Amino acid sequence: MEIVQVGATVLRQVGRHVDPAEVRTNEFQRLIESMRTTMKEAPGVGLAAPQIGRSLQLAVAEDPPEFIEQQTPDQAALTERDTLPFMVLINPILEPVGDETAEFFEGCLSVDGYRALVLRHRRVHLRWTDATGAEHDREFAGWPARILQHEVDHLHGIVYTDRMLPRSLVTTKSWSEQWAELPIAEVHKALRIDAS
């Protein structure tokens, strides 16, 4: 499926609530599988329905071990990156848990070629329905919590650039060559990002 890019109005709309009866239809199940394939081929760790032009409260997410293994153990520990098994999020409701936050670079399949620093809640509580219609209620922390916040934002018309720290936008190439290994405090200093 084609991933729409920032500027498309569908990325700025609040997705339509999905009716439970709709979830069980063959069409909806095919949509989920197409989104999963598109996410993997991109490759990415999450994809929301608005990103493929569908204004629905639906997203998929997965952070497999092979993605995490691309980081050094120190990087994975710093970002609290942990495996996130494949998830289908239908009508998710996300709430922060506590006041603790973390700041790291994020990218997005709908803002192709760029990354920026985004401050997110370190822990979140999520309620959602899965592809079988079962309801779930769980807390997530670290990088999985970041992925889920990013995807749920898409369902409310929010793109990560709306939340990014001013001056932190860099190309993906620049990020991998210059910024990925630096501590966040050094990134702030080098990019002259106001800490206040």
MDTraj code that builds the backbone (N, CA, C; nanometers):
import mdtraj as md
import numpy as np

residues = "MET GLU ILE VAL GLN VAL GLY ALA THR VAL LEU ARG GLN VAL GLY ARG HIS VAL ASP PRO ALA GLU VAL ARG THR ASN GLU PHE GLN ARG LEU ILE GLU SER MET ARG THR THR MET LYS GLU ALA PRO GLY VAL GLY LEU ALA ALA PRO GLN ILE GLY ARG SER LEU GLN LEU ALA VAL ALA GLU ASP PRO PRO GLU PHE ILE GLU GLN GLN THR PRO ASP GLN ALA ALA LEU THR GLU ARG ASP THR LEU PRO PHE MET VAL LEU ILE ASN PRO ILE LEU GLU PRO VAL GLY ASP GLU THR ALA GLU PHE PHE GLU GLY CYS LEU SER VAL ASP GLY TYR ARG ALA LEU VAL LEU ARG HIS ARG ARG VAL HIS LEU ARG TRP THR ASP ALA THR GLY ALA GLU HIS ASP ARG GLU PHE ALA GLY TRP PRO ALA ARG ILE LEU GLN HIS GLU VAL ASP HIS LEU HIS GLY ILE VAL TYR THR ASP ARG MET LEU PRO ARG SER LEU VAL THR THR LYS SER TRP SER GLU GLN TRP ALA GLU LEU PRO ILE ALA GLU VAL HIS LYS ALA LEU ARG ILE ASP ALA SER".split()
xyz = np.array([
    [0.0841, -0.1180, 0.0000],
    [0.0000, 0.0000, 0.0000],
    [0.0885, 0.1242, 0.0000],
    [0.0408, 0.2306, -0.0616],
    [0.1169, 0.3550, -0.0632],
    [0.1047, 0.4254, 0.0720],
    [0.2176, 0.4709, 0.1240],
    [0.2192, 0.5465, 0.2497],
    [0.2112, 0.6946, 0.2155],
    [0.1045, 0.7597, 0.2630],
    [0.0879, 0.9019, 0.2322],
    [0.1861, 0.9849, 0.3144],
    [0.2250, 1.0982, 0.2572],
    [0.3242, 1.1838, 0.3198],
    [0.2597, 1.3077, 0.3817],
    [0.3318, 1.3668, 0.4761],
    [0.2831, 1.4842, 0.5469],
    [0.2416, 1.5910, 0.4447],
    [0.1291, 1.6522, 0.4717],
    [0.0666, 1.7440, 0.3772],
    [-0.0669, 1.6890, 0.3319],
    [-0.0824, 1.5556, 0.3378],
    [-0.2109, 1.4929, 0.3047],
    [-0.3100, 1.5224, 0.4175],
    [-0.4295, 1.5653, 0.3821],
    [-0.5272, 1.6047, 0.4844],
    [-0.5675, 1.4889, 0.5747],
    [-0.5629, 1.3658, 0.5256],
    [-0.6021, 1.2512, 0.6078],
    [-0.5135, 1.2372, 0.7312],
    [-0.3903, 1.2856, 0.7223],
    [-0.2989, 1.2789, 0.8372],
    [-0.3350, 1.3807, 0.9445],
    [-0.4262, 1.4712, 0.9141],
    [-0.4653, 1.5760, 1.0082],
    [-0.6078, 1.5577, 1.0611],
    [-0.6693, 1.4458, 1.0286],
    [-0.8059, 1.4185, 1.0734],
    [-0.8044, 1.3232, 1.1928],
    [-0.9087, 1.3308, 1.2752],
    [-0.9293, 1.2320, 1.3810],
    [-0.9958, 1.1117, 1.3157],
    [-0.9342, 0.9946, 1.3302],
    [-0.9862, 0.8742, 1.2667],
    [-1.1231, 0.8337, 1.3204],
    [-1.2033, 0.7735, 1.2339],
    [-1.3366, 0.7268, 1.2701],
    [-1.3277, 0.6064, 1.3632],
    [-1.4106, 0.6049, 1.4661],
    [-1.4219, 0.4920, 1.5576],
    [-1.4624, 0.3680, 1.4779],
    [-1.3990, 0.2542, 1.5047],
    [-1.4288, 0.1304, 1.4337],
    [-1.5364, 0.0536, 1.5105],
    [-1.6434, 0.0209, 1.4429],
    [-1.7520, -0.0564, 1.5037],
    [-1.7050, -0.2013, 1.5250],
    [-1.7355, -0.2624, 1.6409],
    [-1.6921, -0.4005, 1.6669],
    [-1.7335, -0.4999, 1.5588],
    [-1.8510, -0.4832, 1.4995],
    [-1.8964, -0.5745, 1.3936],
    [-1.8080, -0.5633, 1.2690],
    [-1.7539, -0.4445, 1.2454],
    [-1.6679, -0.4200, 1.1297],
    [-1.5377, -0.4988, 1.1395],
    [-1.4886, -0.5153, 1.2620],
    [-1.3601, -0.5831, 1.2849],
    [-1.3620, -0.7250, 1.2300],
    [-1.4733, -0.7924, 1.2388],
    [-1.4818, -0.9335, 1.1998],
    [-1.5011, -0.9553, 1.0499],
    [-1.5175, -0.8488, 0.9749],
    [-1.5393, -0.8655, 0.8306],
    [-1.4095, -0.9042, 0.7599],
    [-1.4232, -0.9755, 0.6491],
    [-1.3062, -1.0154, 0.5693],
    [-1.2305, -0.8930, 0.5180],
    [-1.3059, -0.7908, 0.4796],
    [-1.2422, -0.6684, 0.4280],
    [-1.1520, -0.6047, 0.5331],
    [-1.1997, -0.5968, 0.6572],
    [-1.1208, -0.5350, 0.7632],
    [-0.9983, -0.6199, 0.7953],
    [-1.0152, -0.7514, 0.7974],
    [-0.9030, -0.8410, 0.8244],
    [-0.7969, -0.8317, 0.7140],
    [-0.8414, -0.8162, 0.5892],
    [-0.7463, -0.7975, 0.4786],
    [-0.6719, -0.6648, 0.4927],
    [-0.7440, -0.5611, 0.5380],
    [-0.6803, -0.4312, 0.5603],
    [-0.5689, -0.4435, 0.6642],
    [-0.5946, -0.5148, 0.7727],
    [-0.4935, -0.5350, 0.8769],
    [-0.3703, -0.6044, 0.8186],
    [-0.3914, -0.7107, 0.7414],
    [-0.2780, -0.7841, 0.6829],
    [-0.2005, -0.6982, 0.5840],
    [-0.2717, -0.6170, 0.5057],
    [-0.2038, -0.5267, 0.4117],
    [-0.1207, -0.4234, 0.4861],
    [-0.1741, -0.3731, 0.5967],
    [-0.0989, -0.2755, 0.6764],
    [0.0256, -0.3405, 0.7363],
    [0.0115, -0.4630, 0.7837],
    [0.1268, -0.5333, 0.8412],
    [0.2362, -0.5519, 0.7354],
    [0.1976, -0.5944, 0.6167],
    [0.2940, -0.6139, 0.5078],
    [0.3604, -0.4821, 0.4704],
    [0.2811, -0.3766, 0.4593],
    [0.3342, -0.2446, 0.4237],
    [0.4336, -0.1957, 0.5287],
    [0.3999, -0.2127, 0.6573],
    [0.4891, -0.1720, 0.7661],
    [0.6215, -0.2464, 0.7576],
    [0.6150, -0.3772, 0.7368],
    [0.7382, -0.4580, 0.7321],
    [0.8245, -0.4214, 0.6121],
    [0.7599, -0.3975, 0.4974],
    [0.8349, -0.3679, 0.3755],
    [0.8956, -0.2287, 0.3766],
    [0.8407, -0.1375, 0.4570],
    [0.8848, 0.0027, 0.4548],
    [1.0355, 0.0208, 0.4823],
    [1.1018, -0.0354, 0.5804],
    [1.0491, -0.1025, 0.6994],
    [1.0227, -0.0009, 0.8104],
    [0.9261, -0.0362, 0.8963],
    [0.8948, 0.0487, 1.0104],
    [0.8492, -0.0351, 1.1274],
    [0.8261, 0.0314, 1.2411],
    [0.7821, -0.0377, 1.3630],
    [0.6360, -0.0068, 1.3948],
    [0.5724, 0.0735, 1.3120],
    [0.4312, 0.1051, 1.3328],
    [0.3736, 0.1675, 1.2077],
    [0.2433, 0.1508, 1.1913],
    [0.1732, 0.2109, 1.0781],
    [0.0277, 0.2311, 1.1186],
    [-0.0200, 0.3526, 1.1034],
    [-0.1585, 0.3857, 1.1367],
    [-0.2403, 0.3975, 1.0088],
    [-0.3685, 0.3648, 1.0192],
    [-0.4568, 0.3686, 0.9014],
    [-0.4519, 0.5024, 0.8266],
    [-0.4469, 0.6187, 0.8963],
    [-0.4374, 0.7440, 0.8202],
    [-0.3148, 0.7503, 0.7288],
    [-0.2096, 0.6766, 0.7640],
    [-0.0882, 0.6787, 0.6820],
    [-0.1052, 0.6049, 0.5496],
    [-0.2111, 0.5267, 0.5376],
    [-0.2398, 0.4630, 0.4091],
    [-0.3706, 0.5178, 0.3531],
    [-0.4067, 0.6369, 0.4005],
    [-0.5215, 0.7093, 0.3449],
    [-0.6565, 0.6709, 0.4012],
    [-0.6590, 0.5952, 0.5116],
    [-0.7857, 0.5512, 0.5711],
    [-0.8030, 0.6183, 0.7069],
    [-0.9048, 0.7001, 0.7215],
    [-0.9284, 0.7731, 0.8462],
    [-1.0048, 0.6856, 0.9448],
    [-0.9320, 0.5927, 1.0079],
    [-0.9891, 0.4960, 1.1023],
    [-0.9051, 0.4913, 1.2287],
    [-0.9664, 0.4517, 1.3391],
    [-0.8942, 0.4294, 1.4646],
    [-0.8331, 0.2895, 1.4602],
    [-0.7300, 0.2759, 1.3786],
    [-0.6634, 0.1472, 1.3559],
    [-0.5154, 0.1694, 1.3319],
    [-0.4328, 0.0918, 1.4018],
    [-0.2887, 0.0952, 1.3787],
    [-0.2322, -0.0440, 1.4025],
    [-0.1160, -0.0688, 1.3433],
    [-0.0404, -0.1907, 1.3708],
    [0.0974, -0.1487, 1.4194],
    [0.1588, -0.2343, 1.5008],
    [0.2926, -0.2040, 1.5528],
    [0.3678, -0.3342, 1.5780],
    [0.4994, -0.3278, 1.5606],
    [0.5852, -0.4419, 1.5905],
    [0.7299, -0.3948, 1.5888],
    [0.8049, -0.4293, 1.6925],
    [0.9481, -0.4007, 1.6965],
    [1.0187, -0.5341, 1.7206],
    [1.0557, -0.6029, 1.6125],
    [1.1122, -0.7374, 1.6251],
    [1.2579, -0.7360, 1.6718],
    [1.3066, -0.8486, 1.7231],
    [1.4443, -0.8564, 1.7734],
    [1.5487, -0.8134, 1.6713],
    [1.5267, -0.8447, 1.5429],
    [1.6286, -0.8097, 1.4420],
    [1.6462, -0.6595, 1.4262],
    [1.5429, -0.5803, 1.4555],
    [1.5572, -0.4347, 1.4523],
    [1.6404, -0.3881, 1.5722],
    [1.6128, -0.4451, 1.6870],
    [1.6826, -0.4062, 1.8099],
    [1.8296, -0.4441, 1.8020],
    [1.8596, -0.5560, 1.7375],
    [1.9982, -0.6020, 1.7237],
    [2.0822, -0.5087, 1.6385],
    [2.0185, -0.4180, 1.5636],
    [2.0930, -0.3201, 1.4838],
    [2.1537, -0.2110, 1.5711],
    [2.1077, -0.2008, 1.6960],
    [2.1634, -0.1040, 1.7907],
    [2.2715, -0.1716, 1.8745],
    [2.3601, -0.0891, 1.9293],
    [2.4552, -0.1438, 2.0261],
    [2.3779, -0.1741, 2.1544],
    [2.4286, -0.2652, 2.2371],
    [2.3620, -0.2922, 2.3652],
    [2.3441, -0.1660, 2.4496],
    [2.4435, -0.0749, 2.4456],
    [2.4331, 0.0497, 2.5221],
    [2.3192, 0.1371, 2.4709],
    [2.3052, 0.1459, 2.3374],
    [2.1960, 0.2250, 2.2795],
    [2.0605, 0.1660, 2.3171],
    [2.0489, 0.0339, 2.3057],
    [1.9221, -0.0318, 2.3379],
    [1.8857, -0.0115, 2.4844],
    [1.9864, -0.0165, 2.5716],
    [1.9602, 0.0039, 2.7151],
    [1.9189, 0.1484, 2.7420],
    [1.9877, 0.2428, 2.6787],
    [1.9580, 0.3844, 2.6992],
    [1.8147, 0.4188, 2.6571],
    [1.7729, 0.3664, 2.5434],
    [1.6393, 0.3962, 2.4922],
    [1.5322, 0.3044, 2.5499],
    [1.5741, 0.2082, 2.6299],
    [1.4829, 0.1077, 2.6859],
    [1.4075, 0.0364, 2.5741],
    [1.4841, -0.0001, 2.4721],
    [1.4239, -0.0666, 2.3565],
    [1.4089, -0.2148, 2.3864],
    [1.2896, -0.2635, 2.3716],
    [1.2585, -0.4023, 2.3986],
    [1.1648, -0.4523, 2.2890],
    [1.1685, -0.5805, 2.2644],
    [1.0834, -0.6399, 2.1624],
    [0.9360, -0.6063, 2.1862],
    [0.8702, -0.5653, 2.0807],
    [0.7256, -0.5423, 2.0855],
    [0.6637, -0.6393, 1.9856],
    [0.5953, -0.7430, 2.0347],
    [0.5327, -0.8381, 1.9423],
    [0.4280, -0.7676, 1.8570],
    [0.3944, -0.8285, 1.7431],
    [0.2966, -0.7677, 1.6532],
    [0.1661, -0.7403, 1.7265],
    [0.1161, -0.6174, 1.7105],
    [-0.0075, -0.5740, 1.7750],
    [-0.0991, -0.5071, 1.6736],
    [-0.2270, -0.5310, 1.6883],
    [-0.3294, -0.4577, 1.6139],
    [-0.4036, -0.3734, 1.7168],
    [-0.4042, -0.2432, 1.6945],
    [-0.4670, -0.1491, 1.7875],
    [-0.5924, -0.0916, 1.7231],
    [-0.7075, -0.1283, 1.7776],
    [-0.8345, -0.0765, 1.7279],
    [-0.8979, 0.0072, 1.8390],
    [-0.9361, 0.1299, 1.8050],
    [-0.9962, 0.2247, 1.9009],
    [-0.9125, 0.2370, 2.0295],
    [-0.7809, 0.2585, 2.0164],
    [-0.6979, 0.2643, 2.1373],
    [-0.7216, 0.3905, 2.2196],
    [-0.7109, 0.3748, 2.3506],
    [-0.7171, 0.4879, 2.4440],
    [-0.5885, 0.4832, 2.5247],
    [-0.5102, 0.5893, 2.5153],
    [-0.3779, 0.5924, 2.5772],
    [-0.3725, 0.7038, 2.6806],
    [-0.3166, 0.6723, 2.7970],
    [-0.3001, 0.7718, 2.9037],
    [-0.1590, 0.7613, 2.9592],
    [-0.0959, 0.8751, 2.9907],
    [0.0362, 0.8703, 3.0525],
    [0.0285, 0.8126, 3.1935],
    [0.1360, 0.7491, 3.2349],
    [0.1486, 0.6976, 3.3715],
    [0.2652, 0.7727, 3.4364],
    [0.2355, 0.8536, 3.5346],
    [0.3393, 0.9316, 3.6014],
    [0.3859, 1.0497, 3.5185],
    [0.4891, 1.1165, 3.5702],
    [0.5410, 1.2376, 3.5058],
    [0.6738, 1.2163, 3.4348],
    [0.7290, 1.0969, 3.4424],
    [0.8609, 1.0713, 3.3857],
    [0.8555, 1.0754, 3.2333],
    [0.9522, 1.1452, 3.1725],
    [0.9581, 1.1571, 3.0271],
    [1.0958, 1.1149, 2.9764],
    [1.1044, 1.0952, 2.8474],
    [1.2312, 1.0623, 2.7819],
    [1.2325, 1.1312, 2.6463],
    [1.3505, 1.1707, 2.6044],
    [1.3665, 1.2454, 2.4797],
    [1.4629, 1.1715, 2.3885],
    [1.4160, 1.1363, 2.2691],
    [1.5000, 1.0677, 2.1703],
    [1.4570, 1.1103, 2.0306],
    [1.5424, 1.0776, 1.9324],
    [1.5082, 1.1030, 1.7929],
    [1.3996, 1.0050, 1.7490],
    [1.3042, 1.0562, 1.6724],
    [1.1992, 0.9748, 1.6111],
    [1.1954, 1.0024, 1.4625],
    [1.1521, 0.9018, 1.3890],
    [1.1242, 0.9177, 1.2473],
    [0.9811, 0.8756, 1.2214],
    [0.9380, 0.8894, 1.0969],
    [0.8006, 0.8535, 1.0620],
    [0.7954, 0.8188, 0.9138],
    [0.7230, 0.7125, 0.8814],
    [0.7097, 0.6720, 0.7414],
    [0.6368, 0.7768, 0.6582],
    [0.5631, 0.8673, 0.7230],
    [0.4907, 0.9740, 0.6508],
    [0.5667, 1.1064, 0.6496],
    [0.6859, 1.1067, 0.7080],
    [0.7755, 1.2231, 0.7005],
    [0.9093, 1.1658, 0.6549],
    [0.9069, 1.1096, 0.5362],
    [1.0182, 1.0307, 0.4853],
    [1.1470, 1.1126, 0.4761],
    [1.2542, 1.0552, 0.5324],
    [1.3862, 1.1155, 0.5179],
    [1.4280, 1.2084, 0.6303],
    [1.3493, 1.2169, 0.7374],
    [1.3810, 1.3085, 0.8468],
    [1.3625, 1.2429, 0.9828],
    [1.4287, 1.3006, 1.0826],
    [1.4118, 1.2624, 1.2233],
    [1.4202, 1.3888, 1.3071],
    [1.3654, 1.3811, 1.4294],
    [1.3733, 1.4945, 1.5214],
    [1.3588, 1.4432, 1.6642],
    [1.4067, 1.5238, 1.7574],
    [1.3932, 1.4898, 1.8986],
    [1.2486, 1.5126, 1.9426],
    [1.1939, 1.4139, 2.0126],
    [1.0566, 1.4224, 2.0629],
    [1.0562, 1.3797, 2.2090],
    [0.9945, 1.4616, 2.2920],
    [0.9777, 1.4305, 2.4338],
    [0.8478, 1.3515, 2.4493],
    [0.8590, 1.2322, 2.5074],
    [0.7418, 1.1455, 2.5253],
    [0.7355, 1.0975, 2.6698],
    [0.6177, 1.0526, 2.7097],
    [0.6027, 0.9897, 2.8406],
    [0.6780, 0.8572, 2.8404],
    [0.7461, 0.8291, 2.9502],
    [0.8230, 0.7054, 2.9609],
    [0.7321, 0.5843, 2.9797],
    [0.6194, 0.6025, 3.0474],
    [0.5246, 0.4935, 3.0708],
    [0.3839, 0.5382, 3.0276],
    [0.3110, 0.4436, 2.9686],
    [0.1731, 0.4732, 2.9283],
    [0.0824, 0.3555, 2.9624],
    [-0.0439, 0.3863, 2.9784],
    [-0.1469, 0.2847, 2.9980],
    [-0.2315, 0.2838, 2.8716],
    [-0.2513, 0.1662, 2.8150],
    [-0.3230, 0.1555, 2.6886],
    [-0.4385, 0.0565, 2.7011],
    [-0.5541, 0.0978, 2.6498],
    [-0.6696, 0.0091, 2.6356],
    [-0.7006, 0.0025, 2.4865],
    [-0.7216, -0.1188, 2.4337],
    [-0.7475, -0.1336, 2.2913],
    [-0.8176, -0.2653, 2.2626],
    [-0.8686, -0.2745, 2.1411],
    [-0.9281, -0.3971, 2.0898],
    [-0.8341, -0.4536, 1.9843],
    [-0.8190, -0.5868, 1.9807],
    [-0.7292, -0.6466, 1.8817],
    [-0.8078, -0.6968, 1.7601],
    [-0.7386, -0.7668, 1.6702],
    [-0.7986, -0.8112, 1.5439],
    [-0.9060, -0.9173, 1.5622],
    [-0.9101, -0.9801, 1.6792],
    [-1.0126, -1.0819, 1.7050],
    [-1.1347, -1.0225, 1.7752],
    [-1.1251, -0.8955, 1.8131],
    [-1.2325, -0.8314, 1.8879],
    [-1.2120, -0.8369, 2.0381],
    [-1.1024, -0.8991, 2.0826],
    [-1.0727, -0.9072, 2.2261],
    [-1.0229, -0.7720, 2.2766],
    [-1.0604, -0.7393, 2.4001],
    [-1.0179, -0.6130, 2.4608],
    [-0.8975, -0.6353, 2.5507],
    [-0.8083, -0.5361, 2.5509],
    [-0.6840, -0.5441, 2.6290],
    [-0.6668, -0.4180, 2.7118],
    [-0.5903, -0.4305, 2.8190],
    [-0.5661, -0.3215, 2.9133],
    [-0.4279, -0.3474, 2.9724],
    [-0.3294, -0.2602, 2.9392],
    [-0.1914, -0.2910, 2.9788],
    [-0.1062, -0.1652, 2.9849],
    [0.0012, -0.1724, 3.0635],
    [0.0998, -0.0650, 3.0672],
    [0.2205, -0.1022, 2.9816],
    [0.2809, 0.0017, 2.9241],
    [0.4023, -0.0145, 2.8442],
    [0.5028, 0.0901, 2.8903],
    [0.6315, 0.0573, 2.8764],
    [0.7375, 0.1504, 2.9168],
    [0.8452, 0.1550, 2.8093],
    [0.9297, 0.2578, 2.8177],
    [1.0453, 0.2691, 2.7298],
    [1.0083, 0.2870, 2.5844],
    [1.0863, 0.2230, 2.4955],
    [1.0663, 0.2404, 2.3514],
    [0.9310, 0.1888, 2.3045],
    [0.8812, 0.0746, 2.3537],
    [0.7462, 0.0334, 2.3142],
    [0.6409, 0.1408, 2.3459],
    [0.6542, 0.2076, 2.4601],
    [0.5607, 0.3154, 2.4951],
    [0.5718, 0.4299, 2.3948],
    [0.6922, 0.4579, 2.3477],
    [0.7142, 0.5642, 2.2479],
    [0.6463, 0.5278, 2.1163],
    [0.6654, 0.4053, 2.0719],
    [0.6026, 0.3602, 1.9466],
    [0.4510, 0.3769, 1.9549],
    [0.3943, 0.3323, 2.0651],
    [0.2485, 0.3371, 2.0798],
    [0.1971, 0.4802, 2.0871],
    [0.2707, 0.5691, 2.1541],
    [0.2301, 0.7102, 2.1577],
    [0.2326, 0.7702, 2.0174],
    [0.3363, 0.7369, 1.9415],
    [0.3508, 0.7876, 1.8048],
    [0.2322, 0.7420, 1.7183],
    [0.1974, 0.6127, 1.7268],
    [0.0889, 0.5603, 1.6433],
    [-0.0476, 0.6135, 1.6862],
    [-0.0724, 0.6202, 1.8157],
    [-0.2010, 0.6736, 1.8633],
    [-0.2134, 0.8213, 1.8258],
    [-0.1034, 0.8957, 1.8285],
    [-0.1066, 1.0344, 1.7809],
    [-0.1627, 1.0420, 1.6386],
    [-0.1157, 0.9514, 1.5510],
    [-0.1637, 0.9526, 1.4116],
    [-0.3157, 0.9410, 1.4047],
    [-0.3746, 0.8663, 1.4965],
    [-0.5199, 0.8453, 1.4938],
    [-0.5966, 0.9693, 1.5373],
    [-0.5216, 1.0697, 1.5880],
    [-0.5827, 1.1956, 1.6313],
    [-0.5337, 1.3137, 1.5480],
    [-0.4751, 1.2835, 1.4321],
    [-0.4320, 1.3893, 1.3410],
    [-0.3033, 1.4578, 1.3816],
    [-0.2220, 1.3911, 1.4640],
    [-0.0967, 1.4500, 1.5130],
    [0.0214, 1.3761, 1.4508],
    [0.1158, 1.4517, 1.3961],
    [0.2395, 1.3977, 1.3397],
    [0.3520, 1.4360, 1.4349],
    [0.4571, 1.3533, 1.4434],
    [0.5623, 1.3786, 1.5428],
    [0.6250, 1.5163, 1.5299],
    [0.6234, 1.5743, 1.4104],
    [0.6815, 1.7086, 1.3944],
    [0.6035, 1.8131, 1.4738],
    [0.4772, 1.7834, 1.5079],
    [0.3993, 1.8733, 1.5932],
    [0.4541, 1.8752, 1.7352],
    [0.5221, 1.7684, 1.7744],
    [0.5736, 1.7545, 1.9110],
    [0.7257, 1.7680, 1.9204],
    [0.7929, 1.7806, 1.8069],
    [0.9393, 1.7805, 1.8079],
    [0.9959, 1.9045, 1.8759],
    [1.1184, 1.8913, 1.9238],
    [1.1882, 2.0059, 1.9796],
    [1.2355, 2.0938, 1.8649],
    [1.2026, 2.2223, 1.8703],
    [1.2485, 2.3121, 1.7644],
    [1.4007, 2.3014, 1.7464],
    [1.4442, 2.3116, 1.6245],
    [1.5842, 2.3071, 1.5826],
    [1.6403, 2.1659, 1.5738],
    [1.5635, 2.0626, 1.6116],
    [1.6207, 1.9279, 1.6141],
    [1.5954, 1.8472, 1.4870],
    [1.5235, 1.9024, 1.3893],
    [1.4937, 1.8297, 1.2669],
    [1.6209, 1.8092, 1.1852],
    [1.6497, 1.6822, 1.1542],
    [1.7678, 1.6473, 1.0746],
    [1.7274, 1.5441, 0.9707],
    [1.8062, 1.5321, 0.8653],
    [1.7791, 1.4259, 0.7683],
    [1.8163, 1.2919, 0.8310],
    [1.7567, 1.1868, 0.7821],
    [1.7894, 1.0527, 0.8321],
    [1.9360, 1.0221, 0.8079],
    [1.9892, 1.0638, 0.6951],
    [2.1314, 1.0429, 0.6633],
    [2.2194, 1.1160, 0.7643],
    [2.1876, 1.2416, 0.7904],
    [2.2638, 1.3196, 0.8885],
    [2.2542, 1.2569, 1.0268],
    [2.1334, 1.2111, 1.0638],
    [2.1142, 1.1473, 1.1945],
    [2.2057, 1.0253, 1.2087],
    [2.2077, 0.9389, 1.1064],
    [2.2869, 0.8161, 1.1172],
    [2.4367, 0.8449, 1.1157],
    [2.4788, 0.9493, 1.0442],
    [2.6217, 0.9803, 1.0339],
    [2.6740, 1.0651, 1.1495],
    [2.5882, 1.1483, 1.2071],
    [2.6376, 1.2492, 1.3003],
    [2.5721, 1.2488, 1.4379],
    [2.4420, 1.2164, 1.4461],
    [2.3694, 1.2397, 1.5704],
    [2.3284, 1.1144, 1.6471],
    [2.3188, 1.0012, 1.5804],
    [2.2633, 0.8798, 1.6421],
    [2.3406, 0.8330, 1.7648],
    [2.4705, 0.8501, 1.7642],
    [2.5542, 0.7993, 1.8734],
    [2.5770, 0.9017, 1.9856],
    [2.5388, 1.0268, 1.9628],
    [2.5666, 1.1308, 2.0621],
    [2.4667, 1.1282, 2.1772],
    [2.5132, 1.1552, 2.2982],
    [2.4182, 1.1745, 2.4091],
    [2.3285, 1.2949, 2.3785],
    [2.2052, 1.2879, 2.4261],
    [2.1070, 1.3931, 2.3963],
    [2.1566, 1.5309, 2.4400],
    [2.2248, 1.5383, 2.5530],
    [2.2767, 1.6677, 2.6008],
    [2.3734, 1.7291, 2.4993],
    [2.4551, 1.6450, 2.4348],
    [2.5492, 1.6953, 2.3339],
    [2.4755, 1.7375, 2.2066],
    [2.3679, 1.6664, 2.1729],
    [2.2863, 1.7063, 2.0578],
    [2.2268, 1.8450, 2.0826],
    [2.1749, 1.8647, 2.2033],
    [2.1192, 1.9959, 2.2402],
    [2.2234, 2.1059, 2.2211],
    [2.3433, 2.0799, 2.2712],
    [2.4498, 2.1813, 2.2639],
    [2.4897, 2.2090, 2.1190],
    [2.5100, 2.1024, 2.0416],
    [2.5552, 2.1188, 1.9033],
    [2.4509, 2.1879, 1.8156],
    [2.3231, 2.1577, 1.8396],
    [2.2158, 2.2172, 1.7588],
    [2.1597, 2.3462, 1.8195],
    [2.2184, 2.3860, 1.9352],
    [2.1757, 2.5063, 2.0058],
    [2.0267, 2.5011, 2.0368],
    [1.9876, 2.3910, 2.0976],
    [1.8488, 2.3725, 2.1384],
    [1.8353, 2.4256, 2.2806],
    [1.7422, 2.5152, 2.2994],
    [1.7180, 2.5751, 2.4294],
    [1.6601, 2.4679, 2.5215],
    [1.7258, 2.4445, 2.6340],
    [1.6832, 2.3409, 2.7283],
    [1.5614, 2.3817, 2.8087],
    [1.5233, 2.5072, 2.8071],
    [1.4097, 2.5523, 2.8896],
    [1.2808, 2.5249, 2.8288],
])
top = md.Topology()
chain = top.add_chain()
for i, resn in enumerate(residues, 1):
    res = top.add_residue(resn, chain, resSeq=i)
    for name in ("N", "CA", "C"):
        top.add_atom(name, md.element.get_by_symbol(name[0]), res)
traj = md.Trajectory(xyz[None], top)
